[in-house]
Amino acid sequence: MCTSITYVTKDHYFGRNFDYEISYNEVVAITPRNYILDFRKIENLNTHYAMIGIAAGIADYPLYYDAMNEKGLCMAGLNFAGYAYYNEYEEGKENVSPFEFIPYILGQCTTVDEAKKLLNTINLVNINFSEKLPLSPLHWLLADKEKSIVIESMEDGLHIYDNPVGVLTNNPSFDYQLFNLNNYRALSSMTPKNNFSNQVDLEVYSRGMGGIGLPGDLSSTSRFVRATFAKLNSVSGHSEDESISQFFHILGSVEQQRGLCDVGDEKYEYTVYSSCCNADKGIYYYRTYENSQITALDMFKEDLNGNQIVKYPLVEKQQINYVN
Ligand SMILES: C[C@H](CCC(=O)NCCS(=O)(=O)O)[C@H]1CC[C@H]2[C@@H]3CC[C@@H]4C[C@H](O)CC[C@]4(C)[C@H]3C[C@H](O)[C@]12C
C-alpha cells in the first residue's frame, strides 16, 4: 500500500509513503532537460522540463514512482491492482504506456490544467517495459500548488477526478474513497460534547476523544481517512524546517511497520521510504525505513542542461547522533 499527499504552507510540498515488500533498487534520479525521452508509440521528447524523483535503479530509463519537475508539477503512481486497465493501441490518440506516463506529463506541463489538456487525447496503452518488468496496475496523483487530480484508467474508460483533499492511497477507486469520508464527518480535533444522550453523564476522561472512531488499521480505505484527517487538521509554521517536519509527521500517521501486514512467504509490506518534495524550490527530501535522518537533494544544484540521468543511491543506513 502507499499513501501520497500534497500540502501547502508557504511553499508547496508533495510526497508519499512507498509501502511494499520488495525493492527495485530505488535511486533518486534527476532527468535533465536534454536527456532523450524515448517513447514507444509517440514521438520522443528531445528536450523537456527537468525532473527529480525516486525511480527503479534497474534500467537506463527514468522509471519514476514519484517525481516533480522544475516548474513544481508533481506526480506519483500508486498501486491500483484489479482496477487499473490499460487499452490496446488506438489510432489517432497519444498512446502512452504506464511506465512512460510520469515523464510524459512532467516533461511537458507546468500545471494541472495544462496536463488536463494532454489527458484529453491520451490512451494508456498496454505495453510492458520489458518481460521482466510487466505492466503495473497504477493510478496517479498529479498536483501543482493550487490543485490536484487523480487519474484512473479503468475498463470503462479514463477517469479524471478533482481531488479536493489532496490525498491518494490504493483500492478501490477514488470516487469511493472520497464518498467514504462522509462516514467520518462527526470526527473532530476538538473535544466533543455529549451528543450520545442527555440521560447519561459522559465524562471527558482523556484528550483526543474527538478522533475516536478514526480507523487505525493499514487498509487503503482506512489510510485514506486517517491521512486526510491528519492533513486537513494539521497546523504548521511556514518555515522549511517546520513544513517538512509536519509533512513527514502526516505521512507518519499512515506508515507501515514491518510485520503488521503479512503478504505471505515471510514477506511483510512496510514503508520502504517516505518522500517530501518542496515543489517551489526543487528539493527532494526522503527518509527510509532504516534511516530516520532526512536526506535532501536539490535539483538545481545539478546541471539541468545535461543529457544523462543522474542517479543517487538511497542513503539507507541509520544515522545516529551519539552525543557522548
Ligand atoms: C509496487 C509500487 C506501488 C506501491 C504500492 O502501491 N504498494 C501497495 C501494494 S497493494 O496495493 O497493497 O497491492 C509501484 C509504484 C511504481 C511502480 C514502478 C513504476 C515504474 C516501472 C513500471 C514497469 O511497468 C514495471 C516496473 C516499475 C519499476 C514499477 C514497479 C512497481 O509496480 C511500482 C514500484
The ligand as an SDF file (V2000), in Angstrom:
LIG
                    3D

 34 37  0  0  0  0  0  0  0  0999 V2000
    4.5750   -1.5030   -6.3380 C   0  0  0  0  0  0  0  0  0  0  0  0
    4.5740    0.0200   -6.4380 C   0  0  0  0  0  0  0  0  0  0  0  0
    3.3100    0.5520   -5.8130 C   0  0  0  0  0  0  0  0  0  0  0  0
    3.4200    0.5140   -4.3150 C   0  0  0  0  0  0  0  0  0  0  0  0
    2.0930    0.2590   -3.7380 C   0  0  0  0  0  0  0  0  0  0  0  0
    1.1350    0.9600   -4.0000 O   0  0  0  0  0  0  0  0  0  0  0  0
    2.0630   -0.8320   -2.9830 N   0  0  0  0  0  0  0  0  0  0  0  0
    0.8370   -1.3090   -2.4570 C   0  0  0  0  0  0  0  0  0  0  0  0
    0.6210   -2.7240   -2.8980 C   0  0  0  0  0  0  0  0  0  0  0  0
   -1.0300   -3.1470   -2.6520 S   0  0  0  0  0  0  0  0  0  0  0  0
   -1.9110   -2.0390   -3.0200 O   0  0  0  0  0  0  0  0  0  0  0  0
   -1.1230   -3.4990   -1.2470 O   0  0  0  0  0  0  0  0  0  0  0  0
   -1.2640   -4.3210   -3.5260 O   0  0  0  0  0  0  0  0  0  0  0  0
    4.6980    0.5170   -7.8640 C   0  0  0  0  0  0  0  0  0  0  0  0
    4.7180    2.0650   -7.8960 C   0  0  0  0  0  0  0  0  0  0  0  0
    5.5580    2.4690   -9.1150 C   0  0  0  0  0  0  0  0  0  0  0  0
    5.8340    1.1260   -9.8220 C   0  0  0  0  0  0  0  0  0  0  0  0
    7.0230    1.0780  -10.7920 C   0  0  0  0  0  0  0  0  0  0  0  0
    6.8140    2.1210  -11.8970 C   0  0  0  0  0  0  0  0  0  0  0  0
    7.9320    2.0380  -12.9360 C   0  0  0  0  0  0  0  0  0  0  0  0
    8.0550    0.6150  -13.5310 C   0  0  0  0  0  0  0  0  0  0  0  0
    6.8690    0.2980  -14.4270 C   0  0  0  0  0  0  0  0  0  0  0  0
    7.0350   -1.0790  -15.0800 C   0  0  0  0  0  0  0  0  0  0  0  0
    5.8890   -1.3420  -15.8380 O   0  0  0  0  0  0  0  0  0  0  0  0
    7.1600   -2.1440  -14.0040 C   0  0  0  0  0  0  0  0  0  0  0  0
    8.2930   -1.8640  -13.0680 C   0  0  0  0  0  0  0  0  0  0  0  0
    8.2390   -0.4520  -12.4250 C   0  0  0  0  0  0  0  0  0  0  0  0
    9.6220   -0.2470  -11.7680 C   0  0  0  0  0  0  0  0  0  0  0  0
    7.0860   -0.3320  -11.4090 C   0  0  0  0  0  0  0  0  0  0  0  0
    7.1940   -1.4020  -10.2790 C   0  0  0  0  0  0  0  0  0  0  0  0
    6.0410   -1.2760   -9.2590 C   0  0  0  0  0  0  0  0  0  0  0  0
    4.8140   -1.5990   -9.8490 O   0  0  0  0  0  0  0  0  0  0  0  0
    5.9700    0.1440   -8.6650 C   0  0  0  0  0  0  0  0  0  0  0  0
    7.2210    0.3340   -7.8490 C   0  0  0  0  0  0  0  0  0  0  0  0
  1  2  1  0
  2  3  1  0
  2 14  1  0
  3  4  1  0
  4  5  1  0
  5  6  2  0
  5  7  1  0
  7  8  1  0
  8  9  1  0
  9 10  1  0
 10 11  2  0
 10 12  2  0
 10 13  1  0
 14 15  1  0
 14 33  1  0
 15 16  1  0
 16 17  1  0
 17 18  1  0
 17 33  1  0
 18 19  1  0
 18 29  1  0
 19 20  1  0
 20 21  1  0
 21 22  1  0
 21 27  1  0
 22 23  1  0
 23 24  1  0
 23 25  1  0
 25 26  1  0
 26 27  1  0
 27 28  1  0
 27 29  1  0
 29 30  1  0
 30 31  1  0
 31 32  1  0
 31 33  1  0
 33 34  1  0
M  END
$$$$
